[in-house]
Amino acid sequence: MSRPNQQIIQCSVKSCKYNDKVKYCTLEGIIVGEHVSNAKTKHETDCMSFEPEMQ
């Protein structure tokens, strides 16, 4: 599997410090994890790279 030179990650979580406040994540890559064993739906997974924006 080849990787693109520039990865585009769309994100709607505006409370994350990595969100550009439009619709994109500014990280070069993210970590996705599951919060239950053997996830079967998207609701059982999370972006583990999330960091709350400091206000």
mmCIF entry with sequence, helices, sheets and N, C-alpha, C, O atoms, coordinates in Angstrom:
data_MODEL
# 
_entry.id   MODEL 
# 
_entity.id                         1 
_entity.type                       polymer 
_entity.pdbx_number_of_molecules   1 
# 
_entity_poly.entity_id                      1 
_entity_poly.type                           'polypeptide(L)' 
_entity_poly.nstd_linkage                   no 
_entity_poly.nstd_monomer                   no 
_entity_poly.pdbx_seq_one_letter_code       MSRPNQQIIQCSVKSCKYNDKVKYCTLEGIIVGEHVSNAKTKHETDCMSFEPEMQ 
_entity_poly.pdbx_seq_one_letter_code_can   MSRPNQQIIQCSVKSCKYNDKVKYCTLEGIIVGEHVSNAKTKHETDCMSFEPEMQ 
_entity_poly.pdbx_strand_id                 A 
# 
loop_
_entity_poly_seq.entity_id 
_entity_poly_seq.num 
_entity_poly_seq.mon_id 
_entity_poly_seq.hetero 
1 1  MET n 
1 2  SER n 
1 3  ARG n 
1 4  PRO n 
1 5  ASN n 
1 6  GLN n 
1 7  GLN n 
1 8  ILE n 
1 9  ILE n 
1 10 GLN n 
1 11 CYS n 
1 12 SER n 
1 13 VAL n 
1 14 LYS n 
1 15 SER n 
1 16 CYS n 
1 17 LYS n 
1 18 TYR n 
1 19 ASN n 
1 20 ASP n 
1 21 LYS n 
1 22 VAL n 
1 23 LYS n 
1 24 TYR n 
1 25 CYS n 
1 26 THR n 
1 27 LEU n 
1 28 GLU n 
1 29 GLY n 
1 30 ILE n 
1 31 ILE n 
1 32 VAL n 
1 33 GLY n 
1 34 GLU n 
1 35 HIS n 
1 36 VAL n 
1 37 SER n 
1 38 ASN n 
1 39 ALA n 
1 40 LYS n 
1 41 THR n 
1 42 LYS n 
1 43 HIS n 
1 44 GLU n 
1 45 THR n 
1 46 ASP n 
1 47 CYS n 
1 48 MET n 
1 49 SER n 
1 50 PHE n 
1 51 GLU n 
1 52 PRO n 
1 53 GLU n 
1 54 MET n 
1 55 GLN n 
# 
_struct_asym.id          A 
_struct_asym.entity_id   1 
# 
_struct_conf.conf_type_id            HELX_P 
_struct_conf.id                      HELX_P1 
_struct_conf.pdbx_PDB_helix_id       AA1 
_struct_conf.beg_label_comp_id       LYS 
_struct_conf.beg_label_asym_id       A 
_struct_conf.beg_label_seq_id        42 
_struct_conf.pdbx_beg_PDB_ins_code   ? 
_struct_conf.end_label_comp_id       GLU 
_struct_conf.end_label_asym_id       A 
_struct_conf.end_label_seq_id        44 
_struct_conf.pdbx_end_PDB_ins_code   ? 
_struct_conf.beg_auth_comp_id        LYS 
_struct_conf.beg_auth_asym_id        A 
_struct_conf.beg_auth_seq_id         42 
_struct_conf.end_auth_comp_id        GLU 
_struct_conf.end_auth_asym_id        A 
_struct_conf.end_auth_seq_id         44 
_struct_conf.pdbx_PDB_helix_class    5 
_struct_conf.details                 ? 
_struct_conf.pdbx_PDB_helix_length   3 
# 
_struct_conf_type.id          HELX_P 
_struct_conf_type.criteria    ? 
_struct_conf_type.reference   ? 
# 
_struct_sheet.id               AA1 
_struct_sheet.type             ? 
_struct_sheet.number_strands   2 
_struct_sheet.details          ? 
# 
_struct_sheet_order.sheet_id     AA1 
_struct_sheet_order.range_id_1   1 
_struct_sheet_order.range_id_2   2 
_struct_sheet_order.offset       ? 
_struct_sheet_order.sense        anti-parallel 
# 
loop_
_struct_sheet_range.sheet_id 
_struct_sheet_range.id 
_struct_sheet_range.beg_label_comp_id 
_struct_sheet_range.beg_label_asym_id 
_struct_sheet_range.beg_label_seq_id 
_struct_sheet_range.pdbx_beg_PDB_ins_code 
_struct_sheet_range.end_label_comp_id 
_struct_sheet_range.end_label_asym_id 
_struct_sheet_range.end_label_seq_id 
_struct_sheet_range.pdbx_end_PDB_ins_code 
_struct_sheet_range.beg_auth_comp_id 
_struct_sheet_range.beg_auth_asym_id 
_struct_sheet_range.beg_auth_seq_id 
_struct_sheet_range.end_auth_comp_id 
_struct_sheet_range.end_auth_asym_id 
_struct_sheet_range.end_auth_seq_id 
AA1 1 VAL A 32 ? GLU A 34 ? VAL A 32 GLU A 34 
AA1 2 THR A 45 ? CYS A 47 ? THR A 45 CYS A 47 
# 
loop_
_atom_site.group_PDB 
_atom_site.id 
_atom_site.type_symbol 
_atom_site.label_atom_id 
_atom_site.label_alt_id 
_atom_site.label_comp_id 
_atom_site.label_asym_id 
_atom_site.label_entity_id 
_atom_site.label_seq_id 
_atom_site.pdbx_PDB_ins_code 
_atom_site.Cartn_x 
_atom_site.Cartn_y 
_atom_site.Cartn_z 
_atom_site.occupancy 
_atom_site.B_iso_or_equiv 
_atom_site.pdbx_formal_charge 
_atom_site.auth_seq_id 
_atom_site.auth_comp_id 
_atom_site.auth_asym_id 
_atom_site.auth_atom_id 
_atom_site.pdbx_PDB_model_num 
ATOM 1   N N  . MET A 1 1  ? 0.840   -1.177 0.000  1.00 0.00 ? 1  MET A N  1 
ATOM 2   C CA . MET A 1 1  ? 0.000   0.000  0.000  1.00 0.00 ? 1  MET A CA 1 
ATOM 3   C C  . MET A 1 1  ? 0.885   1.240  0.000  1.00 0.00 ? 1  MET A C  1 
ATOM 4   O O  . MET A 1 1  ? 1.728   1.394  0.884  1.00 0.00 ? 1  MET A O  1 
ATOM 5   N N  . SER A 1 2  ? 0.713   2.105  -0.954 1.00 0.00 ? 2  SER A N  1 
ATOM 6   C CA . SER A 1 2  ? 1.514   3.322  -1.018 1.00 0.00 ? 2  SER A CA 1 
ATOM 7   C C  . SER A 1 2  ? 0.855   4.430  -0.207 1.00 0.00 ? 2  SER A C  1 
ATOM 8   O O  . SER A 1 2  ? -0.363  4.451  -0.032 1.00 0.00 ? 2  SER A O  1 
ATOM 9   N N  . ARG A 1 3  ? 1.679   5.347  0.282  1.00 0.00 ? 3  ARG A N  1 
ATOM 10  C CA . ARG A 1 3  ? 1.178   6.484  1.058  1.00 0.00 ? 3  ARG A CA 1 
ATOM 11  C C  . ARG A 1 3  ? 1.361   7.752  0.249  1.00 0.00 ? 3  ARG A C  1 
ATOM 12  O O  . ARG A 1 3  ? 2.398   7.940  -0.388 1.00 0.00 ? 3  ARG A O  1 
ATOM 13  N N  . PRO A 1 4  ? 0.368   8.618  0.269  1.00 0.00 ? 4  PRO A N  1 
ATOM 14  C CA . PRO A 1 4  ? 0.518   9.891  -0.441 1.00 0.00 ? 4  PRO A CA 1 
ATOM 15  C C  . PRO A 1 4  ? 1.557   10.767 0.258  1.00 0.00 ? 4  PRO A C  1 
ATOM 16  O O  . PRO A 1 4  ? 1.794   10.617 1.457  1.00 0.00 ? 4  PRO A O  1 
ATOM 17  N N  . ASN A 1 5  ? 2.172   11.674 -0.489 1.00 0.00 ? 5  ASN A N  1 
ATOM 18  C CA . ASN A 1 5  ? 3.151   12.585 0.099  1.00 0.00 ? 5  ASN A CA 1 
ATOM 19  C C  . ASN A 1 5  ? 2.509   13.521 1.110  1.00 0.00 ? 5  ASN A C  1 
ATOM 20  O O  . ASN A 1 5  ? 3.123   13.876 2.116  1.00 0.00 ? 5  ASN A O  1 
ATOM 21  N N  . GLN A 1 6  ? 1.284   13.913 0.843  1.00 0.00 ? 6  GLN A N  1 
ATOM 22  C CA . GLN A 1 6  ? 0.577   14.799 1.756  1.00 0.00 ? 6  GLN A CA 1 
ATOM 23  C C  . GLN A 1 6  ? -0.769  14.175 2.087  1.00 0.00 ? 6  GLN A C  1 
ATOM 24  O O  . GLN A 1 6  ? -1.615  14.006 1.209  1.00 0.00 ? 6  GLN A O  1 
ATOM 25  N N  . GLN A 1 7  ? -0.962  13.840 3.333  1.00 0.00 ? 7  GLN A N  1 
ATOM 26  C CA . GLN A 1 7  ? -2.205  13.222 3.769  1.00 0.00 ? 7  GLN A CA 1 
ATOM 27  C C  . GLN A 1 7  ? -3.192  14.308 4.176  1.00 0.00 ? 7  GLN A C  1 
ATOM 28  O O  . GLN A 1 7  ? -2.813  15.277 4.834  1.00 0.00 ? 7  GLN A O  1 
ATOM 29  N N  . ILE A 1 8  ? -4.450  14.153 3.792  1.00 0.00 ? 8  ILE A N  1 
ATOM 30  C CA . ILE A 1 8  ? -5.497  15.095 4.162  1.00 0.00 ? 8  ILE A CA 1 
ATOM 31  C C  . ILE A 1 8  ? -6.427  14.391 5.134  1.00 0.00 ? 8  ILE A C  1 
ATOM 32  O O  . ILE A 1 8  ? -6.984  13.338 4.823  1.00 0.00 ? 8  ILE A O  1 
ATOM 33  N N  . ILE A 1 9  ? -6.594  14.979 6.317  1.00 0.00 ? 9  ILE A N  1 
ATOM 34  C CA . ILE A 1 9  ? -7.455  14.406 7.343  1.00 0.00 ? 9  ILE A CA 1 
ATOM 35  C C  . ILE A 1 9  ? -8.577  15.390 7.618  1.00 0.00 ? 9  ILE A C  1 
ATOM 36  O O  . ILE A 1 9  ? -8.338  16.462 8.174  1.00 0.00 ? 9  ILE A O  1 
ATOM 37  N N  . GLN A 1 10 ? -9.790  15.043 7.238  1.00 0.00 ? 10 GLN A N  1 
ATOM 38  C CA . GLN A 1 10 ? -10.936 15.897 7.535  1.00 0.00 ? 10 GLN A CA 1 
ATOM 39  C C  . GLN A 1 10 ? -11.364 15.664 8.971  1.00 0.00 ? 10 GLN A C  1 
ATOM 40  O O  . GLN A 1 10 ? -11.352 14.529 9.449  1.00 0.00 ? 10 GLN A O  1 
ATOM 41  N N  . CYS A 1 11 ? -11.741 16.732 9.663  1.00 0.00 ? 11 CYS A N  1 
ATOM 42  C CA . CYS A 1 11 ? -12.133 16.635 11.067 1.00 0.00 ? 11 CYS A CA 1 
ATOM 43  C C  . CYS A 1 11 ? -13.140 17.726 11.394 1.00 0.00 ? 11 CYS A C  1 
ATOM 44  O O  . CYS A 1 11 ? -12.965 18.878 10.996 1.00 0.00 ? 11 CYS A O  1 
ATOM 45  N N  . SER A 1 12 ? -14.189 17.367 12.114 1.00 0.00 ? 12 SER A N  1 
ATOM 46  C CA . SER A 1 12 ? -15.211 18.344 12.496 1.00 0.00 ? 12 SER A CA 1 
ATOM 47  C C  . SER A 1 12 ? -15.177 18.667 13.991 1.00 0.00 ? 12 SER A C  1 
ATOM 48  O O  . SER A 1 12 ? -16.081 19.332 14.498 1.00 0.00 ? 12 SER A O  1 
ATOM 49  N N  . VAL A 1 13 ? -14.146 18.206 14.702 1.00 0.00 ? 13 VAL A N  1 
ATOM 50  C CA . VAL A 1 13 ? -14.046 18.440 16.145 1.00 0.00 ? 13 VAL A CA 1 
ATOM 51  C C  . VAL A 1 13 ? -13.345 19.776 16.384 1.00 0.00 ? 13 VAL A C  1 
ATOM 52  O O  . VAL A 1 13 ? -12.121 19.828 16.504 1.00 0.00 ? 13 VAL A O  1 
ATOM 53  N N  . LYS A 1 14 ? -14.115 20.844 16.452 1.00 0.00 ? 14 LYS A N  1 
ATOM 54  C CA . LYS A 1 14 ? -13.532 22.184 16.569 1.00 0.00 ? 14 LYS A CA 1 
ATOM 55  C C  . LYS A 1 14 ? -12.926 22.461 17.937 1.00 0.00 ? 14 LYS A C  1 
ATOM 56  O O  . LYS A 1 14 ? -12.215 23.453 18.096 1.00 0.00 ? 14 LYS A O  1 
ATOM 57  N N  . SER A 1 15 ? -13.185 21.614 18.929 1.00 0.00 ? 15 SER A N  1 
ATOM 58  C CA . SER A 1 15 ? -12.594 21.800 20.256 1.00 0.00 ? 15 SER A CA 1 
ATOM 59  C C  . SER A 1 15 ? -11.204 21.172 20.361 1.00 0.00 ? 15 SER A C  1 
ATOM 60  O O  . SER A 1 15 ? -10.572 21.253 21.414 1.00 0.00 ? 15 SER A O  1 
ATOM 61  N N  . CYS A 1 16 ? -10.720 20.548 19.287 1.00 0.00 ? 16 CYS A N  1 
ATOM 62  C CA . CYS A 1 16 ? -9.383  19.953 19.272 1.00 0.00 ? 16 CYS A CA 1 
ATOM 63  C C  . CYS A 1 16 ? -8.366  21.008 18.845 1.00 0.00 ? 16 CYS A C  1 
ATOM 64  O O  . CYS A 1 16 ? -8.610  21.774 17.913 1.00 0.00 ? 16 CYS A O  1 
ATOM 65  N N  . LYS A 1 17 ? -7.226  21.040 19.532 1.00 0.00 ? 17 LYS A N  1 
ATOM 66  C CA . LYS A 1 17 ? -6.219  22.050 19.197 1.00 0.00 ? 17 LYS A CA 1 
ATOM 67  C C  . LYS A 1 17 ? -5.598  21.833 17.824 1.00 0.00 ? 17 LYS A C  1 
ATOM 68  O O  . LYS A 1 17 ? -4.957  22.743 17.297 1.00 0.00 ? 17 LYS A O  1 
ATOM 69  N N  . TYR A 1 18 ? -5.767  20.657 17.230 1.00 0.00 ? 18 TYR A N  1 
ATOM 70  C CA . TYR A 1 18 ? -5.202  20.376 15.915 1.00 0.00 ? 18 TYR A CA 1 
ATOM 71  C C  . TYR A 1 18 ? -6.167  20.687 14.770 1.00 0.00 ? 18 TYR A C  1 
ATOM 72  O O  . TYR A 1 18 ? -5.787  20.583 13.604 1.00 0.00 ? 18 TYR A O  1 
ATOM 73  N N  . ASN A 1 19 ? -7.401  21.064 15.080 1.00 0.00 ? 19 ASN A N  1 
ATOM 74  C CA . ASN A 1 19 ? -8.381  21.400 14.043 1.00 0.00 ? 19 ASN A CA 1 
ATOM 75  C C  . ASN A 1 19 ? -8.121  22.825 13.571 1.00 0.00 ? 19 ASN A C  1 
ATOM 76  O O  . ASN A 1 19 ? -7.914  23.724 14.387 1.00 0.00 ? 19 ASN A O  1 
ATOM 77  N N  . ASP A 1 20 ? -8.130  23.034 12.256 1.00 0.00 ? 20 ASP A N  1 
ATOM 78  C CA . ASP A 1 20 ? -7.857  24.365 11.708 1.00 0.00 ? 20 ASP A CA 1 
ATOM 79  C C  . ASP A 1 20 ? -9.074  25.289 11.763 1.00 0.00 ? 20 ASP A C  1 
ATOM 80  O O  . ASP A 1 20 ? -9.031  26.393 11.220 1.00 0.00 ? 20 ASP A O  1 
ATOM 81  N N  . LYS A 1 21 ? -10.140 24.862 12.400 1.00 0.00 ? 21 LYS A N  1 
ATOM 82  C CA . LYS A 1 21 ? -11.390 25.601 12.583 1.00 0.00 ? 21 LYS A CA 1 
ATOM 83  C C  . LYS A 1 21 ? -12.177 25.759 11.292 1.00 0.00 ? 21 LYS A C  1 
ATOM 84  O O  . LYS A 1 21 ? -13.146 26.516 11.239 1.00 0.00 ? 21 LYS A O  1 
ATOM 85  N N  . VAL A 1 22 ? -11.767 25.051 10.261 1.00 0.00 ? 22 VAL A N  1 
ATOM 86  C CA . VAL A 1 22 ? -12.542 24.994 9.022  1.00 0.00 ? 22 VAL A CA 1 
ATOM 87  C C  . VAL A 1 22 ? -13.103 23.586 8.914  1.00 0.00 ? 22 VAL A C  1 
ATOM 88  O O  . VAL A 1 22 ? -14.303 23.376 9.093  1.00 0.00 ? 22 VAL A O  1 
ATOM 89  N N  . LYS A 1 23 ? -12.229 22.610 8.619  1.00 0.00 ? 23 LYS A N  1 
ATOM 90  C CA . LYS A 1 23 ? -12.659 21.209 8.616  1.00 0.00 ? 23 LYS A CA 1 
ATOM 91  C C  . LYS A 1 23 ? -11.506 20.223 8.496  1.00 0.00 ? 23 LYS A C  1 
ATOM 92  O O  . LYS A 1 23 ? -11.718 19.065 8.137  1.00 0.00 ? 23 LYS A O  1 
ATOM 93  N N  . TYR A 1 24 ? -10.300 20.666 8.790  1.00 0.00 ? 24 TYR A N  1 
ATOM 94  C CA . TYR A 1 24 ? -9.146  19.792 8.611  1.00 0.00 ? 24 TYR A CA 1 
ATOM 95  C C  . TYR A 1 24 ? -8.291  19.686 9.862  1.00 0.00 ? 24 TYR A C  1 
ATOM 96  O O  . TYR A 1 24 ? -8.181  20.634 10.640 1.00 0.00 ? 24 TYR A O  1 
ATOM 97  N N  . CYS A 1 25 ? -7.685  18.512 10.044 1.00 0.00 ? 25 CYS A N  1 
ATOM 98  C CA . CYS A 1 25 ? -6.712  18.273 11.105 1.00 0.00 ? 25 CYS A CA 1 
ATOM 99  C C  . CYS A 1 25 ? -5.349  18.734 10.589 1.00 0.00 ? 25 CYS A C  1 
ATOM 100 O O  . CYS A 1 25 ? -4.991  18.463 9.442  1.00 0.00 ? 25 CYS A O  1 
ATOM 101 N N  . THR A 1 26 ? -4.598  19.423 11.430 1.00 0.00 ? 26 THR A N  1 
ATOM 102 C CA . THR A 1 26 ? -3.296  19.940 11.010 1.00 0.00 ? 26 THR A CA 1 
ATOM 103 C C  . THR A 1 26 ? -2.141  18.973 11.291 1.00 0.00 ? 26 THR A C  1 
ATOM 104 O O  . THR A 1 26 ? -0.996  19.268 10.951 1.00 0.00 ? 26 THR A O  1 
ATOM 105 N N  . LEU A 1 27 ? -2.430  17.823 11.908 1.00 0.00 ? 27 LEU A N  1 
ATOM 106 C CA . LEU A 1 27 ? -1.390  16.822 12.139 1.00 0.00 ? 27 LEU A CA 1 
ATOM 107 C C  . LEU A 1 27 ? -1.030  16.113 10.834 1.00 0.00 ? 27 LEU A C  1 
ATOM 108 O O  . LEU A 1 27 ? -1.861  16.014 9.932  1.00 0.00 ? 27 LEU A O  1 
ATOM 109 N N  . GLU A 1 28 ? 0.196   15.624 10.732 1.00 0.00 ? 28 GLU A N  1 
ATOM 110 C CA . GLU A 1 28 ? 0.603   14.849 9.558  1.00 0.00 ? 28 GLU A CA 1 
ATOM 111 C C  . GLU A 1 28 ? -0.011  13.461 9.565  1.00 0.00 ? 28 GLU A C  1 
ATOM 112 O O  . GLU A 1 28 ? -0.172  12.848 8.510  1.00 0.00 ? 28 GLU A O  1 
ATOM 113 N N  . GLY A 1 29 ? -0.349  12.968 10.724 1.00 0.00 ? 29 GLY A N  1 
ATOM 114 C CA . GLY A 1 29 ? -0.976  11.660 10.874 1.00 0.00 ? 29 GLY A CA 1 
ATOM 115 C C  . GLY A 1 29 ? -1.669  11.603 12.220 1.00 0.00 ? 29 GLY A C  1 
ATOM 116 O O  . GLY A 1 29 ? -1.339  12.373 13.122 1.00 0.00 ? 29 GLY A O  1 
ATOM 117 N N  . ILE A 1 30 ? -2.614  10.712 12.365 1.00 0.00 ? 30 ILE A N  1 
ATOM 118 C CA . ILE A 1 30 ? -3.340  10.568 13.624 1.00 0.00 ? 30 ILE A CA 1 
ATOM 119 C C  . ILE A 1 30 ? -3.289  9.120  14.094 1.00 0.00 ? 30 ILE A C  1 
ATOM 120 O O  . ILE A 1 30 ? -2.958  8.213  13.331 1.00 0.00 ? 30 ILE A O  1 
ATOM 121 N N  . ILE A 1 31 ? -3.620  8.925  15.352 1.00 0.00 ? 31 ILE A N  1 
ATOM 122 C CA . ILE A 1 31 ? -3.730  7.584  15.923 1.00 0.00 ? 31 ILE A CA 1 
ATOM 123 C C  . ILE A 1 31 ? -5.207  7.324  16.173 1.00 0.00 ? 31 ILE A C  1 
ATOM 124 O O  . ILE A 1 31 ? -5.869  8.103  16.860 1.00 0.00 ? 31 ILE A O  1 
ATOM 125 N N  . VAL A 1 32 ? -5.725  6.240  15.622 1.00 0.00 ? 32 VAL A N  1 
ATOM 126 C CA . VAL A 1 32 ? -7.117  5.852  15.834 1.00 0.00 ? 32 VAL A CA 1 
ATOM 127 C C  . VAL A 1 32 ? -7.116  4.593  16.683 1.00 0.00 ? 32 VAL A C  1 
ATOM 128 O O  . VAL A 1 32 ? -6.393  3.638  16.403 1.00 0.00 ? 32 VAL A O  1 
ATOM 129 N N  . GLY A 1 33 ? -7.931  4.606  17.716 1.00 0.00 ? 33 GLY A N  1 
ATOM 130 C CA . GLY A 1 33 ? -7.999  3.448  18.602 1.00 0.00 ? 33 GLY A CA 1 
ATOM 131 C C  . GLY A 1 33 ? -9.438  3.075  18.893 1.00 0.00 ? 33 GLY A C  1 
ATOM 132 O O  . GLY A 1 33 ? -10.375 3.787  18.533 1.00 0.00 ? 33 GLY A O  1 
ATOM 133 N N  . GLU A 1 34 ? -9.585  1.943  19.552 1.00 0.00 ? 34 GLU A N  1 
ATOM 134 C CA . GLU A 1 34 ? -10.921 1.497  19.931 1.00 0.00 ? 34 GLU A CA 1 
ATOM 135 C C  . GLU A 1 34 ? -11.060 1.579  21.442 1.00 0.00 ? 34 GLU A C  1 
ATOM 136 O O  . GLU A 1 34 ? -10.091 1.363  22.169 1.00 0.00 ? 34 GLU A O  1 
ATOM 137 N N  . HIS A 1 35 ? -12.260 1.889  21.916 1.00 0.00 ? 35 HIS A N  1 
ATOM 138 C CA . HIS A 1 35 ? -12.466 1.936  23.355 1.00 0.00 ? 35 HIS A CA 1 
ATOM 139 C C  . HIS A 1 35 ? -13.265 0.742  23.860 1.00 0.00 ? 35 HIS A C  1 
ATOM 140 O O  . HIS A 1 35 ? -13.674 0.705  25.021 1.00 0.00 ? 35 HIS A O  1 
ATOM 141 N N  . VAL A 1 36 ? -13.485 -0.230 22.987 1.00 0.00 ? 36 VAL A N  1 
ATOM 142 C CA . VAL A 1 36 ? -14.029 -1.544 23.353 1.00 0.00 ? 36 VAL A CA 1 
ATOM 143 C C  . VAL A 1 36 ? -13.202 -2.582 22.605 1.00 0.00 ? 36 VAL A C  1 
ATOM 144 O O  . VAL A 1 36 ? -12.614 -2.282 21.566 1.00 0.00 ? 36 VAL A O  1 
ATOM 145 N N  . SER A 1 37 ? -13.158 -3.785 23.124 1.00 0.00 ? 37 SER A N  1 
ATOM 146 C CA . SER A 1 37 ? -12.432 -4.845 22.421 1.00 0.00 ? 37 SER A CA 1 
ATOM 147 C C  . SER A 1 37 ? -13.175 -5.239 21.159 1.00 0.00 ? 37 SER A C  1 
ATOM 148 O O  . SER A 1 37 ? -14.396 -5.394 21.180 1.00 0.00 ? 37 SER A O  1 
ATOM 149 N N  . ASN A 1 38 ? -12.452 -5.403 20.061 1.00 0.00 ? 38 ASN A N  1 
ATOM 150 C CA . ASN A 1 38 ? -13.025 -5.868 18.797 1.00 0.00 ? 38 ASN A CA 1 
ATOM 151 C C  . ASN A 1 38 ? -14.148 -4.954 18.295 1.00 0.00 ? 38 ASN A C  1 
ATOM 152 O O  . ASN A 1 38 ? -15.272 -5.406 18.079 1.00 0.00 ? 38 ASN A O  1 
ATOM 153 N N  . ALA A 1 39 ? -13.837 -3.669 18.112 1.00 0.00 ? 39 ALA A N  1 
ATOM 154 C CA . ALA A 1 39 ? -14.829 -2.684 17.665 1.00 0.00 ? 39 ALA A CA 1 
ATOM 155 C C  . ALA A 1 39 ? -15.505 -3.133 16.375 1.00 0.00 ? 39 ALA A C  1 
ATOM 156 O O  . ALA A 1 39 ? -14.864 -3.673 15.473 1.00 0.00 ? 39 ALA A O  1 
ATOM 157 N N  . LYS A 1 40 ? -16.789 -2.902 16.308 1.00 0.00 ? 40 LYS A N  1 
ATOM 158 C CA . LYS A 1 40 ? -17.564 -3.283 15.130 1.00 0.00 ? 40 LYS A CA 1 
ATOM 159 C C  . LYS A 1 40 ? -18.275 -2.091 14.482 1.00 0.00 ? 40 LYS A C  1 
ATOM 160 O O  . LYS A 1 40 ? -18.779 -2.211 13.365 1.00 0.00 ? 40 LYS A O  1 
ATOM 161 N N  . THR A 1 41 ? -18.322 -0.950 15.162 1.00 0.00 ? 41 THR A N  1 
ATOM 162 C CA . THR A 1 41 ? -18.956 0.244  14.605 1.00 0.00 ? 41 THR A CA 1 
ATOM 163 C C  . THR A 1 41 ? -18.048 1.447  14.821 1.00 0.00 ? 41 THR A C  1 
ATOM 164 O O  . THR A 1 41 ? -17.150 1.404  15.662 1.00 0.00 ? 41 THR A O  1 
ATOM 165 N N  . LYS A 1 42 ? -18.271 2.504  14.078 1.00 0.00 ? 42 LYS A N  1 
ATOM 166 C CA . LYS A 1 42 ? -17.455 3.706  14.229 1.00 0.00 ? 42 LYS A CA 1 
ATOM 167 C C  . LYS A 1 42 ? -17.644 4.350  15.595 1.00 0.00 ? 42 LYS A C  1 
ATOM 168 O O  . LYS A 1 42 ? -16.772 5.088  16.054 1.00 0.00 ? 42 LYS A O  1 
ATOM 169 N N  . HIS A 1 43 ? -18.764 4.085  16.248 1.00 0.00 ? 43 HIS A N  1 
ATOM 170 C CA . HIS A 1 43 ? -19.022 4.640  17.575 1.00 0.00 ? 43 HIS A CA 1 
ATOM 171 C C  . HIS A 1 43 ? -18.148 3.994  18.646 1.00 0.00 ? 43 HIS A C  1 
ATOM 172 O O  . HIS A 1 43 ? -18.074 4.491  19.770 1.00 0.00 ? 43 HIS A O  1 
ATOM 173 N N  . GLU A 1 44 ? -17.499 2.910  18.311 1.00 0.00 ? 44 GLU A N  1 
ATOM 174 C CA . GLU A 1 44 ? -16.619 2.210  19.249 1.00 0.00 ? 44 GLU A CA 1 
ATOM 175 C C  . GLU A 1 44 ? -15.145 2.540  19.006 1.00 0.00 ? 44 GLU A C  1 
ATOM 176 O O  . GLU A 1 44 ? -14.260 1.902  19.576 1.00 0.00 ? 44 GLU A O  1 
ATOM 177 N N  . THR A 1 45 ? -14.886 3.531  18.163 1.00 0.00 ? 45 THR A N  1 
ATOM 178 C CA . THR A 1 45 ? -13.521 3.958  17.871 1.00 0.00 ? 45 THR A CA 1 
ATOM 179 C C  . THR A 1 45 ? -13.369 5.445  18.166 1.00 0.00 ? 45 THR A C  1 
ATOM 180 O O  . THR A 1 45 ? -14.357 6.176  18.231 1.00 0.00 ? 45 THR A O  1 
ATOM 181 N N  . ASP A 1 46 ? -12.129 5.886  18.343 1.00 0.00 ? 46 ASP A N  1 
ATOM 182 C CA . ASP A 1 46 ? -11.855 7.284  18.676 1.00 0.00 ? 46 ASP A CA 1 
ATOM 183 C C  . ASP A 1 46 ? -10.539 7.733  18.065 1.00 0.00 ? 46 ASP A C  1 
ATOM 184 O O  . ASP A 1 46 ? -9.662  6.920  17.776 1.00 0.00 ? 46 ASP A O  1 
ATOM 185 N N  . CYS A 1 47 ? -10.415 9.045  17.874 1.00 0.00 ? 47 CYS A N  1 
ATOM 186 C CA . CYS A 1 47 ? -9.139  9.643  17.499 1.00 0.00 ? 47 CYS A CA 1 
ATOM 187 C C  . CYS A 1 47 ? -8.340  9.809  18.786 1.00 0.00 ? 47 CYS A C  1 
ATOM 188 O O  . CYS A 1 47 ? -8.682  10.633 19.634 1.00 0.00 ? 47 CYS A O  1 
ATOM 189 N N  . MET A 1 48 ? -7.285  9.032  18.926 1.00 0.00 ? 48 MET A N  1 
ATOM 190 C CA . MET A 1 48 ? -6.470  9.076  20.132 1.00 0.00 ? 48 MET A CA 1 
ATOM 191 C C  . MET A 1 48 ? -5.484  10.251 20.105 1.00 0.00 ? 48 MET A C  1 
ATOM 192 O O  . MET A 1 48 ? -4.784  10.488 21.089 1.00 0.00 ? 48 MET A O  1 
ATOM 193 N N  . SER A 1 49 ? -5.425  10.981 18.998 1.00 0.00 ? 49 SER A N  1 
ATOM 194 C CA . SER A 1 49 ? -4.548  12.141 18.884 1.00 0.00 ? 49 SER A CA 1 
ATOM 195 C C  . SER A 1 49 ? -5.220  13.415 19.381 1.00 0.00 ? 49 SER A C  1 
ATOM 196 O O  . SER A 1 49 ? -4.583  14.467 19.435 1.00 0.00 ? 49 SER A O  1 
ATOM 197 N N  . PHE A 1 50 ? -6.490  13.337 19.743 1.00 0.00 ? 50 PHE A N  1 
ATOM 198 C CA . PHE A 1 50 ? -7.239  14.505 20.216 1.00 0.00 ? 50 PHE A CA 1 
ATOM 199 C C  . PHE A 1 50 ? -6.571  15.147 21.418 1.00 0.00 ? 50 PHE A C  1 
ATOM 200 O O  . PHE A 1 50 ? -6.193  14.467 22.371 1.00 0.00 ? 50 PHE A O  1 
ATOM 201 N N  . GLU A 1 51 ? -6.430  16.453 21.362 1.00 0.00 ? 51 GLU A N  1 
ATOM 202 C CA . GLU A 1 51 ? -5.964  17.258 22.492 1.00 0.00 ? 51 GLU A CA 1 
ATOM 203 C C  . GLU A 1 51 ? -6.908  18.451 22.579 1.00 0.00 ? 51 GLU A C  1 
ATOM 204 O O  . GLU A 1 51 ? -7.128  19.127 21.574 1.00 0.00 ? 51 GLU A O  1 
ATOM 205 N N  . PRO A 1 52 ? -7.477  18.729 23.763 1.00 0.00 ? 52 PRO A N  1 
ATOM 206 C CA . PRO A 1 52 ? -8.387  19.868 23.868 1.00 0.00 ? 52 PRO A CA 1 
ATOM 207 C C  . PRO A 1 52 ? -7.654  21.181 23.636 1.00 0.00 ? 52 PRO A C  1 
ATOM 208 O O  . PRO A 1 52 ? -6.493  21.338 24.015 1.00 0.00 ? 52 PRO A O  1 
ATOM 209 N N  . GLU A 1 53 ? -8.343  22.105 23.017 1.00 0.00 ? 53 GLU A N  1 
ATOM 210 C CA . GLU A 1 53 ? -7.765  23.426 22.780 1.00 0.00 ? 53 GLU A CA 1 
ATOM 211 C C  . GLU A 1 53 ? -7.762  24.202 24.090 1.00 0.00 ? 53 GLU A C  1 
ATOM 212 O O  . GLU A 1 53 ? -8.777  24.263 24.784 1.00 0.00 ? 53 GLU A O  1 
ATOM 213 N N  . MET A 1 54 ? -6.641  24.782 24.420 1.00 0.00 ? 54 MET A N  1 
ATOM 214 C CA . MET A 1 54 ? -6.547  25.583 25.644 1.00 0.00 ? 54 MET A CA 1 
ATOM 215 C C  . MET A 1 54 ? -7.163  26.950 25.382 1.00 0.00 ? 54 MET A C  1 
ATOM 216 O O  . MET A 1 54 ? -6.865  27.593 24.375 1.00 0.00 ? 54 MET A O  1 
ATOM 217 N N  . GLN A 1 55 ? -8.014  27.385 26.286 1.00 0.00 ? 55 GLN A N  1 
ATOM 218 C CA . GLN A 1 55 ? -8.689  28.681 26.084 1.00 0.00 ? 55 GLN A CA 1 
ATOM 219 C C  . GLN A 1 55 ? -8.190  29.715 27.041 1.00 0.00 ? 55 GLN A C  1 
ATOM 220 O O  . GLN A 1 55 ? -8.648  30.857 27.011 1.00 0.00 ? 55 GLN A O  1 
# 
